[in-house]
Amino acid sequence: MASGNFQTVFDEYSWEDVKNRIYSSTTIDVERSLRKSQKDINDFLVMLSPAAASYLETMAQEAQRLTQQRFGKTIQLYAPLYVSNECQNICTYCGFSMDNKIRRKTLSNTELLIEGMALKAMGIDHVLLVSGEANKIVDTPYYENAIKLLKTRFAQISIEVQPLDLEDYHTLRAAGCHTVLVYQETYHQEVYKQYHPKGKKSNFKYRLDTPDRIGQSGIHKMGLGVLLGLEDWRVDSFFSALHIDYLQRKYWQTKYSVSFPRLRPAQGIIEPNFIMEDRDLLQLICAYRLWNPDLEISVSTREREVFRNHIIAIAATTMSAASKTNPGGYVVDPQSLEQFEISDERSMEEIRSIIQKAGYDPVMKDWDQAYTGV
C-alpha cells in the first residue's frame, strides 16, 4: 500500500455521499453482494442498507457458517479492569467527563493487584486495562507499571486508554501489552467537536491517526469501533470498516477486532441521537462477518442478556463478562462512579454455563506471551 495514513483514504469519502449510497441500495444490490464468495468494502456498504434487512436470516446463517469455519465453536472471555476515572476531556456522552462533579480515583499498585487477583479468582486470564483520558495522572509510565505488575499473572493484557504517541506504544509493547483498543466514537468530522468540546480528545485528526501509530509500533492486535447512537450507525460503521480495511492492508501482520458499544445510560450524558434496535445490531454484526471472515467480533456486557445469548451461536468470538466499569469496582471501591451502566450483570460462571449450553467452548486463555519473547 502507498505511504501516508488513513487520513488520505478518509478524505476521499463524503459522509453524505456514503449515506446516500447506503440508503439508495436496492434488493438487487443486496442479492448481488450476497452471491459473491469474497466481498469488498462496497459489499459491506450494501449489507448495511435498509434493503438488506429483509435478508437478515440468510445473512445470519452464513455468518454462523463462516465464524465456525474460521474460529471453531469457541468464545474467548475477558474482563475490564478500570484503573482510573480521571479525565481531562469533556465528552457529552461519558460519565467520566471532566465537567461531571464526581469523586475521582486512580488505583495504586496495591489496589491494581487486589483487583487483578479478584479477576484471576473468577478464572479470567485476559484482562483489559481501561481508564479515563488524563495524560498528567494516568500516563504512559502509569500504564507501563500496571502492565509489568500484572503480566506475570495474566496471559493477555490489553489496554483501552487515551490515544498515545508512537514512542509510547513502543514502550507499552515492550512492557507486555498485547492489544490496544481505540474508538473514533464517530467519523462524522463536522459534528465531532460538538460531542468533544474540550480536551485533547477534541482533536479529530490526532485520534484518527492513532491506529496508524499502533500499527507502526508492531503491537499484536488492535480493536476499533464507533459509539453507536451518536450519529447514523450505518454511515459510522461503514467508515469504521473502511478504516479496518485500510489497516489490514497496510499493517497485515497485526490482528484486528471490532466492538459494538451502544450508548448506555451514565451520569450527565446526552440521550442517543440515533436508536439502534437489536435487529439493527445483528445486521451490522452479520455484515462484518460476511465481509471479513478473519475479523474478531467482540460483544460486551453493554448488551442485554437475551441478545448476548443468541449472538454466541452466530458470529461472536470474544465476550466480556462480570464487568465493572468503575475503578476498584470488583473489590477496592465498589461504590465509585461507573463509566456507564452495564446490561448483562451475570457472573463469569453463569456466562460460561450459557456458552457451554449453546454447544460452544468458553476459552479463558488462547495465547501466551511466552511465544513472542516479551
C-alpha positions in Angstrom: 0.0 0.0 0.0 1.2 3.5 -0.7 2.8 5.6 2.1 0.7 8.0 4.1 -2.0 7.4 6.7 -5.7 6.7 6.9 -6.5 10.4 6.6 -5.6 10.2 2.9 -8.2 7.5 2.4 -10.8 9.1 4.6 -10.6 12.4 2.7 -11.7 10.6 -0.5 -15.1 10.0 1.1 -18.0 12.2 1.9 -20.4 11.5 4.8 -23.4 12.5 2.8 -22.3 10.6 -0.3 -21.8 7.4 1.7 -25.2 7.9 3.4 -26.9 8.3 0.0 -25.3 5.2 -1.3 -26.4 3.2 1.7 -30.0 4.3 1.6 -30.3 4.0 -2.1 -29.1 0.4 -2.2 -31.7 -2.0 -3.6 -32.6 -5.6 -3.1 -30.9 -6.3 -6.4 -27.7 -4.8 -5.0 -28.1 -6.9 -1.8 -28.6 -10.2 -3.7 -25.6 -9.4 -5.9 -23.4 -8.8 -2.9 -24.6 -11.9 -1.0 -23.8 -14.1 -4.0 -20.1 -13.1 -4.1 -17.8 -15.5 -2.4 -15.3 -12.7 -1.5 -16.9 -9.4 -0.5 -15.3 -6.0 -0.6 -16.0 -2.7 1.3 -18.7 -1.8 -1.2 -20.5 -5.0 -0.5 -20.3 -4.2 3.2 -21.9 -0.9 2.5 -24.8 -2.7 0.7 -25.2 -5.1 3.6 -25.7 -2.2 6.0 -28.5 -0.8 4.0 -32.2 -0.9 4.9 -32.7 -3.0 1.8 -30.6 -5.8 3.4 -32.8 -6.0 6.5 -35.2 -8.5 4.8 -32.2 -10.8 4.2 -31.2 -11.0 7.8 -31.9 -14.7 8.3 -29.8 -15.6 5.3 -27.0 -13.3 6.5 -27.1 -14.8 10.0 -26.9 -18.4 8.7 -23.9 -17.5 6.5 -22.3 -15.6 9.4 -22.6 -18.6 11.6 -21.0 -20.9 9.0 -18.1 -18.5 8.4 -17.5 -17.9 12.1 -17.4 -21.6 12.8 -15.2 -22.3 9.8 -12.6 -19.6 10.9 -12.8 -19.7 14.7 -14.5 -23.0 15.6 -17.1 -23.2 18.3 -15.2 -21.1 20.8 -15.8 -17.8 22.7 -12.8 -16.1 24.4 -13.8 -14.4 27.7 -12.2 -11.3 29.2 -13.0 -8.7 31.8 -12.1 -5.0 32.0 -10.1 -3.6 34.9 -10.8 0.1 35.3 -7.7 1.8 36.7 -8.9 5.4 36.8 -11.9 7.7 36.2 -9.7 10.8 36.0 -10.3 12.6 32.7 -9.2 15.9 31.2 -11.8 15.8 28.4 -15.4 17.0 28.2 -17.4 14.3 26.3 -21.2 14.7 26.3 -21.9 11.0 26.5 -19.4 9.8 29.2 -19.8 9.5 33.0 -16.1 10.3 33.4 -16.4 13.6 31.6 -14.3 16.3 33.3 -17.4 18.5 33.9 -19.1 15.8 35.9 -18.6 16.6 39.6 -17.7 13.1 40.8 -15.2 11.6 43.2 -12.2 10.7 41.1 -10.0 7.7 41.8 -6.8 6.1 40.4 -5.7 2.7 41.6 -2.4 2.3 43.4 -0.1 -0.6 42.9 -1.6 -2.5 45.8 -5.2 -1.8 44.5 -4.2 -2.9 41.0 -3.0 -6.2 42.4 -6.1 -6.6 44.6 -8.4 -6.0 41.6 -6.3 -8.2 39.4 -6.5 -11.1 41.9 -10.3 -10.7 42.1 -10.4 -11.3 38.3 -8.0 -14.1 38.5 -10.2 -15.8 41.1 -13.0 -15.7 38.6 -10.8 -17.7 36.1 -10.0 -14.7 34.0 -6.7 -14.8 32.1 -7.3 -11.9 29.7 -7.6 -8.5 31.4 -8.4 -5.2 29.7 -7.0 -2.1 31.4 -9.3 0.9 31.0 -9.0 4.5 32.1 -10.3 8.0 31.5 -8.1 10.2 29.4 -5.9 12.2 31.9 -2.4 12.5 30.5 -0.9 14.1 33.6 -2.3 11.5 36.0 -2.6 8.2 34.1 0.2 8.4 31.6 2.5 6.0 29.8 4.7 5.4 32.9 1.5 4.5 34.8 0.3 2.1 32.2 3.8 0.6 31.8 4.0 0.0 35.5 0.5 -1.5 35.6 1.3 -3.9 32.8 4.5 -5.0 34.4 2.7 -5.6 37.7 0.1 -7.8 36.1 1.7 -9.5 33.2 3.1 -12.4 35.3 -0.4 -13.2 36.5 -2.3 -12.9 33.2 -1.8 -14.5 29.8 -3.0 -11.4 28.0 -3.1 -7.7 28.9 -4.9 -5.2 26.7 -5.5 -1.5 27.1 -8.2 0.9 26.3 -6.8 4.3 27.2 -6.2 7.7 25.6 -4.5 7.9 22.2 -0.7 7.9 22.6 2.3 8.8 20.5 4.3 6.2 18.6 7.1 6.0 21.2 4.5 5.4 23.9 3.1 2.4 22.0 6.7 1.1 21.6 7.2 1.3 25.3 3.9 -0.4 26.2 4.5 -3.2 23.7 7.9 -3.8 25.3 6.2 -3.9 28.7 3.9 -6.7 27.5 0.8 -5.0 26.1 -0.9 -7.5 23.7 -3.8 -5.4 22.3 -4.8 -1.7 22.1 -8.5 -0.7 21.7 -9.2 2.8 20.4 -12.6 4.1 19.2 -13.1 7.1 17.0 -16.5 7.4 18.6 -17.9 9.0 15.4 -16.3 9.5 11.9 -18.7 12.4 11.3 -16.0 15.1 11.4 -18.4 18.0 11.0 -20.1 17.2 14.3 -17.3 15.5 16.2 -16.4 18.7 18.1 -20.0 19.0 19.4 -19.5 15.7 21.3 -15.9 16.5 22.4 -15.9 20.3 23.1 -12.8 20.4 25.4 -9.6 18.4 25.9 -7.1 16.6 23.7 -9.9 14.3 22.5 -11.4 17.2 20.6 -8.6 16.8 18.1 -10.3 14.6 15.5 -7.3 14.1 13.3 -4.9 13.0 16.1 -7.4 10.4 17.2 -8.0 9.3 13.5 -4.2 8.7 13.1 -4.0 6.6 16.3 -4.4 3.2 14.7 -1.6 4.0 12.3 0.7 4.7 15.2 -0.4 1.4 16.9 0.3 -0.4 13.6 3.7 1.2 13.3 4.6 0.0 16.8 4.0 -3.6 15.9 1.5 -4.3 18.7 0.0 -7.7 18.3 -3.7 -6.7 17.9 -5.8 -3.6 17.8 -9.6 -3.1 18.2 -11.7 -0.5 16.5 -15.4 0.6 16.7 -17.7 3.6 17.0 -20.1 4.6 19.7 -23.4 3.5 18.3 -26.0 6.2 18.9 -24.1 9.4 18.3 -24.7 9.5 14.6 -26.3 7.3 11.9 -25.0 3.8 12.8 -24.9 2.7 9.2 -22.7 5.5 8.0 -20.4 5.5 11.0 -20.0 1.7 10.7 -19.0 2.0 7.0 -16.2 4.4 7.9 -15.1 2.1 10.8 -14.9 -0.8 8.3 -13.1 1.4 5.8 -10.6 2.1 8.5 -10.1 -1.6 9.3 -9.8 -2.4 5.6 -7.0 0.1 5.2 -5.2 -1.1 8.3 -5.4 -4.8 7.4 -3.8 -4.0 4.0 -1.0 -1.8 5.4 -0.3 -3.5 8.8 -1.0 -7.0 7.6 0.9 -8.7 10.5 -1.5 -7.2 13.1 -4.7 -8.9 14.1 -7.9 -6.9 14.3 -11.2 -6.9 16.3 -14.3 -4.8 16.2 -16.6 -3.9 19.0 -20.1 -2.5 19.0 -20.6 -0.2 22.0 -24.2 1.2 22.1 -24.7 4.4 24.0 -25.7 3.4 27.5 -27.1 5.4 30.5 -24.5 7.2 32.6 -24.3 10.3 34.8 -24.7 13.6 33.0 -24.8 12.2 29.4 -26.9 13.0 26.4 -29.6 10.8 25.0 -28.7 8.9 21.9 -29.4 10.8 18.7 -30.0 7.5 16.8 -31.7 4.5 18.3 -30.2 1.2 17.2 -32.5 -1.8 17.7 -31.3 -5.3 18.4 -32.2 -6.3 14.9 -30.0 -3.5 13.6 -27.1 -4.6 15.7 -27.5 -8.2 14.4 -27.5 -6.9 10.9 -24.3 -4.9 11.5 -22.5 -7.9 13.1 -23.5 -10.2 10.3 -22.4 -7.7 7.7 -19.0 -7.5 9.3 -18.6 -11.3 9.4 -19.7 -11.8 5.8 -17.4 -9.0 4.6 -14.4 -10.1 6.8 -14.3 -13.7 8.0 -11.0 -13.2 9.8 -12.1 -10.3 11.9 -12.6 -10.9 15.7 -16.0 -9.8 16.8 -16.4 -8.7 20.5 -19.7 -8.3 22.3 -19.6 -6.6 25.7 -21.9 -6.5 28.8 -23.4 -3.3 27.4 -25.8 -5.6 25.6 -28.8 -7.3 27.2 -28.7 -11.0 28.2 -31.1 -12.2 25.5 -29.0 -10.6 22.7 -25.8 -12.0 24.1 -27.2 -15.4 24.5 -28.2 -15.6 20.8 -25.1 -13.9 19.3 -22.9 -16.7 20.7 -24.0 -19.1 18.0 -24.0 -16.6 15.2 -20.8 -14.5 15.0 -19.3 -13.5 18.3 -15.7 -14.6 19.0 -15.0 -12.6 22.2 -17.2 -11.6 25.1 -16.7 -9.7 28.3 -18.3 -11.0 31.5 -18.9 -9.9 35.1 -17.8 -6.4 34.1 -17.4 -3.5 36.5 -16.9 -0.1 34.8 -15.7 1.8 37.8 -12.1 1.9 39.2 -11.9 -0.6 42.0 -15.3 -1.9 41.2 -14.6 -5.6 41.9 -13.2 -5.3 45.5 -11.4 -2.0 46.3 -14.1 0.6 45.8 -17.4 -0.9 44.6 -19.3 2.4 45.0 -17.2 4.6 42.8 -18.9 6.0 39.7 -19.4 3.8 36.7 -18.5 5.0 33.3 -21.8 3.6 32.1 -24.4 1.1 33.2 -24.0 -2.5 32.0 -26.9 -4.6 30.9 -25.7 -8.1 31.5 -24.8 -8.5 35.2 -24.4 -12.3 35.2 -21.4 -13.8 36.9 -18.5 -15.3 35.0 -19.7 -18.8 35.9 -23.2 -18.1 34.6 -21.7 -16.8 31.3 -19.5 -19.8 30.9 -22.5 -22.1 31.5 -24.6 -20.3 28.9 -21.8 -20.7 26.3 -21.4 -24.4 27.1 -25.2 -24.9 26.8 -25.0 -23.3 23.3 -22.5 -26.0 22.4 -19.5 -23.7 22.5 -16.3 -23.7 24.5 -15.6 -20.8 26.8 -11.9 -20.0 26.4 -10.1 -18.3 29.2 -6.7 -18.4 27.6 -5.8 -19.0 23.9 -2.4 -17.2 23.6 0.7 -16.8 25.7 3.3 -14.0 25.8 6.0 -16.7 26.0 5.5 -17.3 22.3 6.6 -13.7 21.5 9.6 -13.5 23.7 8.1 -10.4 25.5 
